[in-house]
Amino acid sequence: MSYSELDAAVKNARIAAGLPAASLFEIASDGENGLDEVEFVDAVIRNLGRGKAVIAVVGDGIREDLISLSTLLQGHAGQRFTFALVELAVYHTSSRPGRFIVPSVLAQTVLLERGVIRIAATVPQDHGIIIESPQDVSTQHRGTRGMSFGEDEFYDVLGQNAPGMADLLKAFVDKAAALDVYAEVLGGLNLKHASPSGNPLNMGSIAKGGFVDFEPSTWWGNKGAARAYNQTVARLVGGSLIERNDGQHFVVRVGNNKMPKLSALLPRHEQAWLDAIQRYIRECLADSAQAEATTSV
């Protein structure tokens, strides 16, 4: 379906259900101030063309044989979707009118990069078939690590804004996973590590435009470790370390007070960046353990 066809189908379905007619964007942007319509439409068109979606079966009684569907659907190479079975347990209350509804995910697939055959209608006829076989599909780089739908979408946009960087960042995130670092997409892609207490450590946030903000590493954890980490990154990218809030926060800047680009770190300084992340995590965890021991005493 094209975007306009899907948009019309949604409007017709709402009218048939007795709801006010509303466009896809109006539904998606309800209560969301920062959603850009052009970016939203482009993302939907891109995902429609690639067959990428979240498919969920949700109900108060999920039949057992439906669970096998996740295995069936995930087995189709080239289909980039997340499939989930969500059961809603409904409980009636005796103390007051109403119901308690408790959702539970019975089964959920993850997005796994595979070779994708894509037909490009905008290129000459003799160049119409494009075969994408990401190098990181091999066990040498990626193994079987899955990614969330939001992470997959982030890589798509990053690849458009900074050609070549999506595959480099995927490989980097896979290697960082050996340090128990995980990716979380919240606007940008954040490199995080669980903390013994409080908020998780954040080694930096990569924006869709390909810039990296290292200030989140100074929000939680050991300030000395954060300063050393940012100082190392500044040296790698040929930038400078700037202190803020009386030395409580640090930022890395290059050129005319700009955030460094991801391309300044990857692939040239990949291992040095991983080493800096490992030192930062180790020092923060050691500091937390010492503080906990002191509190116990």
N, C-alpha and C positions, 0 to 999 in steps of 0.2 A: 504494500500500500504506500502511496505517496503521503506526504504530510497533510495535504489538503483533504485527502480521502479519509485518513484516520481522524482528522479534526471533525469532519462532517459526521462520521460514524459515532463519535463521542457525543456530539450535540444531539443526534437523533436518538441515541440510547437514553440520554437524560430526559428528553421530552417524553419518550415512551414510558419512562418510569415516573412521570409526573414532577420532574425536577426542572428548575429554570435552565434554559439553554446556556451553555458556557463553553468557551473555547478551551483547548488543551492548555494554553498558556495561562488563561484565567484560573483554571483549576490548580495548576502547578504553582502559581505565584500567590495563591491565597495566603495572606499573612506573611509572605516572604518579601522583604523589602529589597534585597540585593539581587534578585533574579533578573537577568537581562534577557529580553525577548528574542533578540537576534541570536544570542548564544544558545538559548534554549531551543529555538527552532532548528538551528544548525546541528545541535546534538541529537535531536530526535530524528532528523533526516539521516544523519550518519548511522545511527543505531538501527533504523529501519532497513537501510541498505545492507547492513552486516548481519542482520538477524539477531541482534544483541538485545536481550530483555531480561527482566525478572519475571519468571513464571511461578505463580504460587497457587496451590489448591488449598483453600481455607474453608473449614466447616466444623460443625459440632460433632461429626462422626466420620473419621477418615477410615475407609475400608482398608484392610490389611494388604490387599492386592495392589493398591495404588502405590505402595512404597516401592515396588519393583519398577515403577515408571522412572524414578530418578536414575537408576542404573541404565535403563534403556535410553533415556534422553542424553545422559552424559556420555554415552558411548558413541554418539554421532559426531565424528570429526568435522570441524569447520563450523559447528553451531556454537555461538558464543553467548550462552545464557546461564543464568542461575535458576535452578528449579528447587522449589521447597514445598513440603507438605506441612501445613500448620493446622493443628487440631484445637478447637475451642471447647474446653470443658465448661459446661453451663451448670451452675448450682443455684437452686432456689433457696431463698432465705425464709426462715420461720418468724424471725423477730420483726421484720418490716418488709413491705412490698419491694420487689426488685430481684435482680439476679446478679450473681458473681460470675464473671466470664474470665477464665484463666487460659491464655494461649500457651501452647507448647509446640516447638518445632520437632516434628517426628523425623524428618529427613531433609537434608539440604546438600546440594552439590556446590562445588566451587568452580570458579573460572580457571581453566587450565589452557595455556597457550598451545596451540597445535598448528600444523601446516594448514593454511587456508587458501583455497582457490577462489579468486574473486574475478568477476567479469566487469571490466571497466568500459562503460558505454561511451565514454568521451574520448577514447583514443582511437587511432586508425584501426580498421578492421583486422589487418594482419598483426596488430599488437594488442588484441582485445583480451587475451587471457593473461592474468597476472598470478603467479604462484608465489605465495609468501611462506617462507620456511624459516622462521626466526632461529638464529644460531643458538639462542639460549634455551631452546626446547631440549637440547641434549642434557644428559645427566651431568655432564661436566660443569654446566653452569646452573641449571635451574632445578634439576631433580623433579619432584612432584609438588613443589610448593604451589598452593592455590592462591588466588587473590580475590578480594572483594570486588563487587560490581563497580563501586566508586573508584577503586584503585585502577581498574582496567580502563575506565572512562578517563581518568586523569592522564594515563599514559597516552591515550589517543590524542588528547588536546596538547599535551607536551610535545608529542611527535610533530604536530603541525606547527607549533610555535618555535620549536628548537629541533630541527631535523637531526635525527641520529641519536638524540639524547635519551629517548625513551628506552631503547634497548640497553644502553649503558647503565641507566639508573636501575632497570630491572635486575641486571646482573649484580650491581652493587648491593641492592636490597637483599638479594639471595645470599650474598657473602656475609652481609651484616647479620643475617639470621643466625649465623653460627655464634654470634655474640649475644643472642637472645634479643636482638633489635627487631622491631616489627614496624610495618608501615601503617599509618592511620591517616585517612583522607578527611580533612576538615577544612575545606576551602583549598588548601595546599596539601601536599603529601608530607606528613610529619614522621620523623624517624624517632621512635620511642623505645624505652626500656622500662620495665616494671620497677617500681621503687618499693622497698620494704614497708614504707608507710607514706601516706599522702599521695600527691600527684605523681604520675610517671615522669621519668626523666625524658627530656626532649632534646635531641641532638641537632635539631634544625628543621625548618619548614621550607620545602621546595615549592615555589609558585608555578602555576601552569605556564607562565611565560619563560620559565627556565632560570629564574633568580632564586638564590638561597638566603634565607633569613636565619642567622645563628643566634639571635637574641633569646629565643625560647630556652636555650641551654642554660641561661642565667636565671630563669624564673624559679627553678626548684633545685635542690641539691646543694652541693658544696660550692661556694662562690670562688674559692681558690682554684678548684678543678675546672670550673666554668671559664675562668679567666685564662688559664693555661690552654684550655681547649680552643678558645677563640683566638688566642695568640698564635697557636700552631696553624690554624686555618688561615689567618691573615698572612702569615709568612708563606704558606703554600700558594696563595692566589696573588701574591705581590701587593697586598693591601695593608691596611692599618687597623689597629684596635682602638676603638673609641669608647670611653667610659661614660655612663649615664647614671643619673640618680645617685650621686655621691659614691660611685664605684660599686653600686649594687647590681647594675646591669652593664653588659658589654655588647657592642655590635662590631661587625666586620664590614669595612667599607673600602671600595676601590674607586679610582678615578675621581669623578666629580660627586663624591659622597653617595655612591650607588652601592647596592647590594652586589656581591659577587655572582657571576653566572655559574651555573652548574658545570658548564664546559671548561671553566677554569680549574676544576677539580678532577673531572672525569674525561678521559681515562688516565691521564698522565699521573695524577696524584691519588689514585684509588687506594693503594695499599697504605700510603701515609695517612690518608683520611680515616681508614679503618683502624689503624693503630692509635690515632688520636681519640677516636670514639671509645676504643677499648680502655685506654688510660682514664678517660673521663668517667666512664661507668665504674671502673674499679675503685677510683678514689671516692666517688660519691657513695658507693655501697659501703666502703670501709668507714667512711665518716658516719653513715647512718648506724652501722653496727656499733661503733664506739659510743655514739650518743645514746643508743639504747642500753648499752652496758652500764654507762654512767647513771642513767635514770634508774636502772634496776638496783644499783648499789645505793 
